[in-house]
Amino acid sequence: MNTMIQQFLPMFFVTLVVFALFFLFMGIGYLVKKKPLKGSCGGVATLMGDEYCQFCGNDPNKCESQIANAAKVSKKAASLAKKA
């Protein structure tokens, strides 16, 4: 019993450190880019059997135009923030 715990604890701590580093780097990436994580148009939904994309209505061009509009808005907001 004692040897099983001695074998388990190092693996547990290594796994815990790997997950902590993963979330730390994700947080740093968010702080640097200021972009939230987002899904793809029809990515997991199509795997689960939902063939209709709720974001773009199955029109990939609409998704790309929404991304372009969001980029324009974020650039404008950044320029306004620098002026203030």
Rosetta silent file (secondary structure, phi, psi, omega in degrees, C-alpha in Angstrom):
SEQUENCE: MNTMIQQFLPMFFVTLVVFALFFLFMGIGYLVKKKPLKGSCGGVATLMGDEYCQFCGNDPNKCESQIANAAKVSKKAASLAKKA
SCORE:     score description
SCORE:     0.000 S_00000001
   1 L     0.000  -44.184 -178.243    0.000    0.000    0.000 S_00000001
   2 H   -66.648  -36.387  179.474    2.773    2.409    0.936 S_00000001
   3 H   -70.107  -31.467  178.357    4.698    1.724   -2.290 S_00000001
   4 H   -66.018  -40.350  177.580    1.578    2.407   -4.336 S_00000001
   5 H   -67.548  -38.608  179.155    1.257    5.848   -2.756 S_00000001
   6 H   -65.722  -29.698  177.238    4.960    6.497   -3.302 S_00000001
   7 H   -81.140  -31.634 -176.560    4.513    5.720   -6.991 S_00000001
   8 H   -75.830  -42.594 -173.582    1.314    7.744   -7.312 S_00000001
   9 H   -59.285  -47.016  178.610    2.395   11.022   -5.686 S_00000001
  10 H   -61.248  -40.580  179.020    5.220   11.973   -8.101 S_00000001
  11 H   -65.854  -38.682  177.814    2.986   11.314  -11.116 S_00000001
  12 H   -61.694  -47.019 -178.078    0.178   13.320   -9.506 S_00000001
  13 H   -68.600  -35.783  176.151    2.440   16.305   -8.865 S_00000001
  14 H   -64.009  -44.636  178.618    3.944   16.180  -12.372 S_00000001
  15 H   -63.471  -42.434  178.890    0.442   16.142  -13.853 S_00000001
  16 H   -62.017  -41.643  179.123   -0.648   18.981  -11.570 S_00000001
  17 H   -66.248  -41.017  179.232    2.374   21.087  -12.605 S_00000001
  18 H   -62.446  -44.700  178.058    1.732   20.433  -16.309 S_00000001
  19 H   -64.886  -40.628  179.043   -1.903   21.553  -15.973 S_00000001
  20 H   -62.367  -43.015  177.766   -0.882   24.611  -13.949 S_00000001
  21 H   -64.332  -39.352  178.364    1.672   25.592  -16.618 S_00000001
  22 H   -58.532  -50.055 -179.784   -0.926   25.065  -19.331 S_00000001
  23 H   -68.907  -33.124  176.640   -3.387   27.434  -17.663 S_00000001
  24 H   -63.366  -47.292  179.830   -0.637   29.907  -16.844 S_00000001
  25 H   -67.883  -33.986  175.015    0.479   30.098  -20.478 S_00000001
  26 H   -64.120  -40.743  178.095   -3.133   30.367  -21.652 S_00000001
  27 H   -64.731  -42.159  178.220   -3.596   33.296  -19.269 S_00000001
  28 H   -64.086  -41.548  177.681   -0.417   34.970  -20.484 S_00000001
  29 H   -61.860  -38.918  177.871   -1.528   34.481  -24.085 S_00000001
  30 H   -66.785  -42.574 -179.244   -4.866   36.097  -23.304 S_00000001
  31 H   -64.780  -34.897 -178.352   -3.191   39.056  -21.582 S_00000001
  32 H   -75.212  -46.878 -174.589   -0.826   39.578  -24.516 S_00000001
  33 H   -90.970  -22.733 -177.739   -3.336   39.232  -27.362 S_00000001
  34 L    58.109   31.445  177.764   -6.515   40.358  -25.555 S_00000001
  35 L  -119.580  126.141  177.875   -8.519   37.926  -27.670 S_00000001
  36 L   -72.813  159.404  175.444  -10.810   35.377  -26.013 S_00000001
  37 L   -68.317  143.893  179.254  -10.850   31.778  -27.142 S_00000001
  38 L  -142.696  156.530  179.828  -13.488   31.062  -29.744 S_00000001
  39 L   -87.129  170.442  176.964  -14.811   28.088  -31.595 S_00000001
  40 L   -93.181  160.398 -179.403  -14.786   27.449  -35.286 S_00000001
  41 L   -71.291  107.941  177.782  -17.864   27.700  -37.459 S_00000001
  42 L    79.665   16.011 -177.762  -19.421   24.262  -37.348 S_00000001
  43 H   -64.066  -87.142 -177.272  -16.444   22.605  -35.637 S_00000001
  44 H   -72.359  -29.524 -178.863  -17.637   20.480  -32.722 S_00000001
  45 H   -59.777  -39.534 -179.952  -21.281   21.096  -33.519 S_00000001
  46 H   -70.538  -29.599  177.090  -21.031   19.095  -36.738 S_00000001
  47 H   -69.370  -31.664 -178.218  -19.377   16.222  -34.890 S_00000001
  48 L   -86.409    1.692  176.693  -22.269   16.130  -32.426 S_00000001
  49 L    98.491   -5.512  177.860  -24.843   15.967  -35.231 S_00000001
  50 L   -86.665  108.152 -173.849  -25.898   19.630  -35.219 S_00000001
  51 L   -88.749   -7.469 -177.824  -25.512   20.642  -38.842 S_00000001
  52 L  -102.832  123.382  178.967  -26.659   24.249  -38.410 S_00000001
  53 L   -82.454  120.160 -176.258  -24.065   26.762  -37.217 S_00000001
  54 L   -73.148  -16.116 -177.757  -25.726   29.129  -34.756 S_00000001
  55 L   -88.989  -40.787 -174.278  -23.128   31.851  -35.355 S_00000001
  56 L  -119.651   -2.069 -179.058  -23.054   32.172  -39.123 S_00000001
  57 L    65.182   34.911 -179.425  -26.083   30.232  -40.360 S_00000001
  58 L    64.991   26.061  175.150  -23.823   27.868  -42.332 S_00000001
  59 L  -116.597   98.610 -176.962  -22.278   30.765  -44.270 S_00000001
  60 H   -60.960  -27.982  177.880  -18.492   30.730  -43.653 S_00000001
  61 H   -64.588  -34.045  178.477  -18.139   34.147  -45.322 S_00000001
  62 H   -65.192  -39.889  177.708  -20.363   35.637  -42.636 S_00000001
  63 H   -61.296  -44.877 -179.363  -18.025   34.284  -39.929 S_00000001
  64 H   -65.975  -36.387  178.221  -15.025   35.857  -41.653 S_00000001
  65 H   -69.658  -34.684  176.625  -16.830   39.195  -42.027 S_00000001
  66 H   -66.499  -37.574  177.298  -17.734   39.128  -38.336 S_00000001
  67 H   -65.491  -42.456  178.922  -14.075   38.503  -37.478 S_00000001
  68 H   -64.245  -41.509  178.017  -13.013   41.405  -39.701 S_00000001
  69 H   -64.191  -40.709  178.970  -15.604   43.701  -38.094 S_00000001
  70 H   -64.244  -37.385  178.560  -14.461   42.698  -34.622 S_00000001
  71 H   -65.804  -41.009  178.197  -10.851   43.467  -35.576 S_00000001
  72 H   -62.559  -44.021 -178.935  -11.855   46.938  -36.832 S_00000001
  73 H   -64.674  -42.161 -178.985  -13.772   47.666  -33.644 S_00000001
  74 H   -67.518  -35.952  176.466  -10.911   46.520  -31.421 S_00000001
  75 H   -65.981  -40.651  179.221   -8.400   48.680  -33.351 S_00000001
  76 H   -65.856  -41.584  179.023  -10.685   51.699  -33.037 S_00000001
  77 H   -64.399  -38.597  178.487  -11.154   51.068  -29.316 S_00000001
  78 H   -65.888  -39.805  179.063   -7.400   50.752  -28.849 S_00000001
  79 H   -68.336  -36.498  176.927   -6.774   54.032  -30.647 S_00000001
  80 H   -67.811  -36.626  179.471   -9.435   55.769  -28.561 S_00000001
  81 H   -67.549  -34.639  178.801   -7.919   54.355  -25.373 S_00000001
  82 H   -69.076  -33.181 -179.916   -4.484   55.695  -26.312 S_00000001
  83 H   -71.810  -30.108 -175.809   -5.920   59.183  -26.852 S_00000001
  84 L   -76.444    0.000    0.000   -7.613   59.222  -23.446 S_00000001
